[in-house]
Amino acid sequence: MLVWFSKGDDMRARKMFLMMSALVLIASACGDDAVADWSTTAPPGSAAAASLDGGRWFVVGGSLDGVALVPPQGRTPTLAVDGARASGSTGCNTFEGRITVAPAGGVSITGLAVTEIGCEPDVMAFEAGLIGVLERIDRFASDADTLTLSDAAGTAELDLSAVAPVVPASLAGSWSLTGLASGPSIASVLAGTAPSLVIDLDAGAIRGNGGCNDFGGRLAVNGNRLAVTEMVNTEIGCEQGIMRQESDYLFTLSNAAFWQIDGSSLTIATADGRAAVFAPGS
């Protein structure tokens, strides 16, 4: 099952990924939510109302003003529609608002109310983006398993799945960088260097070596999407070519948006088409 991608730069990443292999997404069954006794605002029996009313979805990604929205590690944001009521979880707080659905695929959510529990900064940042998207949406597209909410200007989008995405355990562990790409071709790493990456899903963190300096950062993964934040690295000086390779590598990780595993190869890519390719490490 493929999860919808957002417009613009995300489409370039999608094309690159489709050339390499199909995206990986393992799903588990979703739970249920309380049903509100409100009537839909769409005409009775309309296709638009039927495709949303009674639905329960998991947020798997999105974007707001060009910034990717990736649910933080260990958090499961949701959206449910019961008649004219839209409700769910941001991964920290719960929210509720009134949803209006039009037969031609129009939709809006108004009067959003959110609880005020405090969570970690990255969780709260994601929550702000999620609510920001919900306040802007004016259209939707859906099928049996996926739902995309967006605005006409293309500045806000939310991608949802009817089943909960699960991160395969194979993503975790040690990886060795084998190549970097900023277009259709992949450049092999320089001889004598051994850039590495260690992914710790339980801690929501990455660490490794860029070929000269050590680095570390926080990691959020949801389905085939990921985001690296709070990257730090040592500042040892090495030969110019090695430093250029390291800079490209760390830039790709810092701006990562998608990942896939094809056989034993891991690819981490940015929304604008840069990619880092890895083989299993020791």
KOLLO-386641 format. One record per residue (C-alpha): residue in one letter; chain; x, z, y. Coordinates in nm, 4 decimals, always signed. Layout:
N
(r A A (X Z Y)),
...
//
This chain:
282
(r M A (+0.0000 +0.0000 +0.0000)),
(r L A (+0.1305 -0.0941 +0.3416)),
(r V A (+0.0703 +0.1253 +0.6472)),
(r W A (-0.0121 -0.0609 +0.9689)),
(r F A (+0.2738 -0.1099 +1.2136)),
(r S A (+0.2404 -0.0858 +1.5901)),
(r K A (+0.2724 -0.3794 +1.8280)),
(r G A (+0.5775 -0.5091 +2.0163)),
(r D A (+0.9141 -0.3921 +1.8945)),
(r D A (+0.7705 -0.2464 +1.5737)),
(r M A (+0.6680 -0.5961 +1.4639)),
(r R A (+1.0302 -0.7100 +1.4671)),
(r A A (+1.1242 -0.4209 +1.2427)),
(r R A (+0.8354 -0.5077 +1.0133)),
(r K A (+0.9533 -0.8700 +0.9744)),
(r M A (+1.3053 -0.7569 +0.8915)),
(r F A (+1.1787 -0.5100 +0.6337)),
(r L A (+0.9561 -0.7685 +0.4671)),
(r M A (+1.2569 -0.9954 +0.4169)),
(r M A (+1.4492 -0.7180 +0.2432)),
(r S A (+1.1706 -0.5766 +0.0211)),
(r A A (+0.8270 -0.4200 +0.0210)),
(r L A (+0.7905 -0.0873 +0.1977)),
(r V A (+0.7733 +0.2243 -0.0150)),
(r L A (+0.4764 +0.4578 +0.0114)),
(r I A (+0.3685 +0.7084 -0.2537)),
(r A A (+0.0308 +0.8638 -0.1972)),
(r S A (-0.1533 +1.1729 -0.3076)),
(r A A (-0.5204 +1.2561 -0.2860)),
(r C A (-0.6560 +1.3943 +0.0394)),
(r G A (-0.8721 +1.6982 +0.0948)),
(r D A (-1.2114 +1.7464 +0.2534)),
(r D A (-1.3300 +1.8782 +0.5879)),
(r A A (-1.6491 +2.0441 +0.7112)),
(r V A (-1.9283 +1.8015 +0.8037)),
(r A A (-2.1007 +1.8321 +1.1407)),
(r D A (-2.4730 +1.7515 +1.1670)),
(r W A (-2.4431 +1.5029 +1.4557)),
(r S A (-2.5814 +1.1480 +1.4580)),
(r T A (-2.3606 +0.8439 +1.5207)),
(r T A (-2.3719 +0.6743 +1.8602)),
(r A A (-2.3290 +0.3308 +1.7019)),
(r P A (-2.6434 +0.1369 +1.5994)),
(r P A (-2.7735 +0.2642 +1.2612)),
(r G A (-2.6319 +0.0625 +0.9748)),
(r S A (-2.3725 -0.1192 +1.1872)),
(r A A (-2.0485 -0.2171 +1.0146)),
(r A A (-1.8449 -0.0400 +1.2825)),
(r A A (-2.0203 +0.2923 +1.2340)),
(r A A (-2.0062 +0.2683 +0.8552)),
(r S A (-1.6300 +0.2056 +0.8557)),
(r L A (-1.5554 +0.5265 +1.0490)),
(r D A (-1.8361 +0.7745 +0.9898)),
(r G A (-1.7495 +1.0194 +0.7143)),
(r G A (-1.3870 +0.9084 +0.7074)),
(r R A (-1.0892 +1.1391 +0.6650)),
(r W A (-0.7394 +1.0121 +0.7437)),
(r F A (-0.3805 +1.1330 +0.7606)),
(r V A (-0.1713 +1.0348 +1.0638)),
(r V A (+0.1361 +0.8470 +0.9414)),
(r G A (+0.2772 +0.7256 +1.2739)),
(r G A (+0.2098 +0.5591 +1.6040)),
(r S A (+0.3476 +0.5186 +1.9536)),
(r L A (+0.2742 +0.6153 +2.3134)),
(r D A (+0.4290 +0.4282 +2.6072)),
(r G A (+0.6969 +0.2844 +2.3799)),
(r V A (+0.7928 +0.6174 +2.2225)),
(r A A (+0.7441 +0.6394 +1.8449)),
(r L A (+0.5245 +0.9181 +1.7113)),
(r V A (+0.6426 +1.0481 +1.3736)),
(r P A (+0.4746 +1.3582 +1.2283)),
(r P A (+0.7326 +1.6394 +1.2044)),
(r Q A (+0.8688 +1.7319 +0.8647)),
(r G A (+0.6304 +1.9556 +0.6736)),
(r R A (+0.3351 +1.8887 +0.9070)),
(r T A (+0.0207 +1.6963 +0.8109)),
(r P A (-0.1813 +1.5801 +1.1138)),
(r T A (-0.5305 +1.4576 +1.0296)),
(r L A (-0.8419 +1.2958 +1.1758)),
(r A A (-1.1999 +1.3185 +1.0498)),
(r V A (-1.5158 +1.1524 +1.1801)),
(r D A (-1.8578 +1.3039 +1.1126)),
(r G A (-2.1292 +1.1247 +1.3056)),
(r A A (-2.0417 +1.1564 +1.6738)),
(r R A (-1.7813 +1.4272 +1.6096)),
(r A A (-1.4085 +1.3556 +1.5787)),
(r S A (-1.1916 +1.6451 +1.4683)),
(r G A (-0.8629 +1.7158 +1.2991)),
(r S A (-0.5239 +1.8792 +1.3126)),
(r T A (-0.2169 +1.7917 +1.5170)),
(r G A (+0.0059 +1.9622 +1.2611)),
(r C A (-0.0113 +2.2794 +1.4708)),
(r N A (-0.3443 +2.3032 +1.6524)),
(r T A (-0.6910 +2.1773 +1.5691)),
(r F A (-0.8866 +1.9480 +1.8006)),
(r E A (-1.2417 +1.8246 +1.8443)),
(r G A (-1.4138 +1.5666 +2.0623)),
(r R A (-1.7053 +1.3245 +2.0806)),
(r I A (-1.6492 +0.9784 +1.9331)),
(r T A (-1.8422 +0.6694 +2.0404)),
(r V A (-1.8222 +0.3645 +1.8125)),
(r A A (-1.9321 +0.0130 +1.9112)),
(r P A (-2.0359 -0.2578 +1.6615)),
(r A A (-1.7600 -0.4982 +1.7715)),
(r G A (-1.4762 -0.2566 +1.6900)),
(r G A (-1.4718 -0.0582 +2.0117)),
(r V A (-1.4191 +0.3164 +2.0000)),
(r S A (-1.3527 +0.6039 +2.2384)),
(r I A (-1.3018 +0.9781 +2.2053)),
(r T A (-1.4015 +1.1995 +2.4961)),
(r G A (-1.4185 +1.5689 +2.5742)),
(r L A (-1.1190 +1.6575 +2.3564)),
(r A A (-1.0690 +2.0308 +2.3098)),
(r V A (-0.7531 +2.1675 +2.1487)),
(r T A (-0.6678 +2.5181 +2.0288)),
(r E A (-0.3639 +2.6814 +2.1884)),
(r I A (-0.1370 +2.7962 +1.9071)),
(r G A (+0.2355 +2.7691 +1.9864)),
(r C A (+0.4669 +2.5865 +1.7451)),
(r E A (+0.8229 +2.4495 +1.7428)),
(r P A (+0.9177 +2.2202 +2.0363)),
(r D A (+0.9243 +1.9033 +1.8260)),
(r V A (+0.5824 +1.9841 +1.6799)),
(r M A (+0.4389 +2.0448 +2.0263)),
(r A A (+0.5936 +1.7212 +2.1556)),
(r F A (+0.4300 +1.5273 +1.8725)),
(r E A (+0.0998 +1.7024 +1.9425)),
(r A A (+0.1109 +1.5999 +2.3096)),
(r G A (+0.1707 +1.2379 +2.2093)),
(r L A (-0.1065 +1.2438 +1.9494)),
(r I A (-0.3632 +1.3802 +2.1941)),
(r G A (-0.2407 +1.1335 +2.4571)),
(r V A (-0.3129 +0.8424 +2.2218)),
(r L A (-0.6578 +0.9729 +2.1275)),
(r E A (-0.7493 +0.9964 +2.4967)),
(r R A (-0.6551 +0.6297 +2.5561)),
(r I A (-0.7912 +0.4429 +2.2545)),
(r D A (-1.0634 +0.1834 +2.3026)),
(r R A (-1.0521 -0.0165 +1.9756)),
(r F A (-0.9938 +0.0209 +1.6043)),
(r A A (-0.9157 -0.1843 +1.2937)),
(r S A (-0.9718 -0.0521 +0.9426)),
(r D A (-0.9973 -0.1356 +0.5748)),
(r A A (-1.0486 +0.0777 +0.2661)),
(r D A (-0.7202 +0.2672 +0.3025)),
(r T A (-0.5911 +0.2312 +0.6590)),
(r L A (-0.7106 +0.2840 +1.0143)),
(r T A (-0.5409 +0.1765 +1.3369)),
(r L A (-0.6565 +0.3140 +1.6727)),
(r S A (-0.5174 +0.1506 +1.9876)),
(r D A (-0.5738 +0.0646 +2.3506)),
(r A A (-0.6165 -0.2794 +2.5057)),
(r A A (-0.2914 -0.2507 +2.7035)),
(r G A (-0.0845 -0.2024 +2.3881)),
(r T A (+0.0641 +0.1244 +2.5172)),
(r A A (-0.1002 +0.3608 +2.2684)),
(r E A (-0.1471 +0.3326 +1.8932)),
(r L A (-0.2151 +0.5629 +1.6023)),
(r D A (-0.1664 +0.4559 +1.2400)),
(r L A (-0.3586 +0.6473 +0.9738)),
(r S A (-0.3975 +0.6367 +0.5959)),
(r A A (-0.6826 +0.7531 +0.3753)),
(r V A (-0.4291 +0.9095 +0.1399)),
(r A A (-0.1520 +1.1532 +0.2223)),
(r P A (+0.1970 +0.9969 +0.2297)),
(r V A (+0.4587 +1.1715 +0.0210)),
(r V A (+0.8328 +1.1322 +0.0792)),
(r P A (+1.0069 +1.0299 -0.2438)),
(r A A (+1.2728 +1.2801 -0.3492)),
(r S A (+1.5185 +0.9891 -0.3800)),
(r L A (+1.5523 +0.9791 -0.0002)),
(r A A (+1.7216 +1.3192 -0.0064)),
(r G A (+2.0881 +1.3574 -0.0925)),
(r S A (+2.4218 +1.2005 -0.0066)),
(r W A (+2.4643 +0.8407 +0.1080)),
(r S A (+2.7639 +0.6222 +0.1967)),
(r L A (+2.7313 +0.3664 +0.4770)),
(r T A (+2.8050 +0.0150 +0.3488)),
(r G A (+2.6979 -0.2008 +0.6433)),
(r L A (+2.5505 -0.2226 +0.9924)),
(r A A (+2.3201 -0.4934 +1.1266)),
(r S A (+2.2024 -0.5821 +1.4766)),
(r G A (+2.0435 -0.9108 +1.3657)),
(r P A (+1.9983 -1.1119 +1.0451)),
(r S A (+2.3579 -1.0549 +0.9242)),
(r I A (+2.5094 -0.7283 +0.8002)),
(r A A (+2.8690 -0.6350 +0.8859)),
(r S A (+3.0541 -0.4334 +0.6226)),
(r V A (+3.2186 -0.1055 +0.7239)),
(r L A (+3.5850 -0.1173 +0.8207)),
(r A A (+3.8402 -0.0736 +0.5449)),
(r G A (+3.9804 +0.2771 +0.5322)),
(r T A (+3.6673 +0.4362 +0.6805)),
(r A A (+3.3967 +0.6225 +0.4897)),
(r P A (+3.0944 +0.6874 +0.7141)),
(r S A (+2.8476 +0.9115 +0.5356)),
(r L A (+2.4997 +1.0607 +0.5592)),
(r V A (+2.3456 +1.3671 +0.3956)),
(r I A (+1.9661 +1.4001 +0.4113)),
(r D A (+1.8190 +1.7487 +0.3644)),
(r L A (+1.4413 +1.7108 +0.3541)),
(r D A (+1.3750 +2.0809 +0.2978)),
(r A A (+1.5629 +2.1732 +0.6162)),
(r G A (+1.4453 +1.8662 +0.8079)),
(r A A (+1.8050 +1.7810 +0.8954)),
(r I A (+2.0819 +1.5256 +0.8548)),
(r R A (+2.4592 +1.5540 +0.8740)),
(r G A (+2.7553 +1.3339 +0.7970)),
(r N A (+3.0638 +1.1597 +0.9252)),
(r G A (+3.0732 +0.8516 +1.1458)),
(r G A (+3.4129 +0.7368 +1.0235)),
(r C A (+3.5945 +0.9569 +1.2735)),
(r N A (+3.3660 +1.2375 +1.3907)),
(r D A (+3.1224 +1.4679 +1.2145)),
(r F A (+2.7591 +1.4671 +1.3298)),
(r G A (+2.4303 +1.6440 +1.2688)),
(r G A (+2.0687 +1.6320 +1.3824)),
(r R A (+1.7057 +1.7100 +1.3068)),
(r L A (+1.4967 +1.4791 +1.0887)),
(r A A (+1.1217 +1.4111 +1.0657)),
(r V A (+0.9883 +1.1868 +0.7879)),
(r N A (+0.6370 +1.0662 +0.7160)),
(r G A (+0.5699 +0.7807 +0.4791)),
(r N A (+0.8070 +0.4959 +0.5615)),
(r R A (+0.8677 +0.6254 +0.9156)),
(r L A (+1.1347 +0.8641 +1.0342)),
(r A A (+1.2852 +1.0004 +1.3532)),
(r V A (+1.6186 +1.1703 +1.4240)),
(r T A (+1.6441 +1.4083 +1.7180)),
(r E A (+1.8914 +1.6563 +1.8674)),
(r M A (+2.1934 +1.4574 +1.7477)),
(r V A (+2.5309 +1.6207 +1.8123)),
(r N A (+2.8821 +1.5167 +1.7110)),
(r T A (+3.2430 +1.6183 +1.7457)),
(r E A (+3.4592 +1.4293 +1.9954)),
(r I A (+3.7782 +1.3341 +1.8149)),
(r G A (+3.9402 +1.0091 +1.9346)),
(r C A (+4.0240 +0.7384 +1.6799)),
(r E A (+4.1309 +0.3730 +1.6817)),
(r Q A (+3.9098 +0.1532 +1.9017)),
(r G A (+3.7494 -0.0467 +1.6199)),
(r I A (+3.6593 +0.2693 +1.4313)),
(r M A (+3.5083 +0.4229 +1.7429)),
(r R A (+3.3009 +0.1107 +1.8069)),
(r Q A (+3.1693 +0.1161 +1.4499)),
(r E A (+3.0915 +0.4878 +1.4785)),
(r S A (+2.9085 +0.4356 +1.8070)),
(r D A (+2.6891 +0.1629 +1.6515)),
(r Y A (+2.6203 +0.3830 +1.3485)),
(r L A (+2.5203 +0.6902 +1.5485)),
(r F A (+2.3118 +0.4787 +1.7856)),
(r T A (+2.1178 +0.3371 +1.4905)),
(r L A (+2.0522 +0.6839 +1.3480)),
(r S A (+1.9515 +0.8270 +1.6863)),
(r N A (+1.6976 +0.5462 +1.7365)),
(r A A (+1.5786 +0.5186 +1.3758)),
(r A A (+1.2105 +0.4382 +1.3217)),
(r F A (+1.1760 +0.3175 +0.9600)),
(r W A (+1.3379 +0.3567 +0.6189)),
(r Q A (+1.3106 +0.1964 +0.2767)),
(r I A (+1.4787 +0.2238 -0.0619)),
(r D A (+1.5309 -0.0970 -0.2587)),
(r G A (+1.6787 -0.0180 -0.5978)),
(r S A (+1.9738 +0.2073 -0.5161)),
(r S A (+2.0132 +0.0843 -0.1570)),
(r L A (+1.8769 +0.2781 +0.1428)),
(r T A (+1.8083 +0.1008 +0.4723)),
(r I A (+1.7366 +0.2874 +0.7958)),
(r A A (+1.6213 +0.0640 +1.0813)),
(r T A (+1.5301 +0.0895 +1.4480)),
(r A A (+1.2216 -0.0650 +1.6058)),
(r D A (+1.4349 -0.3379 +1.7704)),
(r G A (+1.5952 -0.4611 +1.4472)),
(r R A (+1.9182 -0.2644 +1.4141)),
(r A A (+1.9831 -0.1310 +1.0638)),
(r A A (+2.2215 +0.0871 +0.8662)),
(r V A (+2.2549 +0.0170 +0.4932)),
(r F A (+2.3689 +0.2823 +0.2464)),
(r A A (+2.4694 +0.3178 -0.1179)),
(r P A (+2.4369 +0.6462 -0.3087)),
(r G A (+2.7188 +0.8820 -0.2100)),
(r S A (+2.9093 +1.1346 -0.4125)),
//
